[in-house]
């Protein structure tokens, strides 16, 4: 819900309730049309990306329920397919995670 108020200087301010939504741009290179098919059908995909230093040290970002826009240009080539997508996560079902960060290391626990 957007609300507005007039500041003393006569400038109108618009604000809304705080929200967060995982968004971004990815460049995907793949050998089949799985992502393009999901985008064309309007189906969400589970997007994961991260860093791995060793089998015991990694950081993974997971965004379930990501919607990808339909590609406007057909892409083909002998080296596979490469497309750039501006993604936007969908609001998850009640109680489901919107965004997950998974840290794998040798620390037993963290305290505040």
Secondary structure, 3 states (H helix, E strand, C coil): CEEEEECCCCCEEEEECCCCCCEEEEEEEECCCHHHHHHHHCCCEEEEEEEEEECCEEEEEEEEEEECCCCCCCCCCCCCEEEEEEEEECCCCCCCCCCEEEEECCCCCCCC
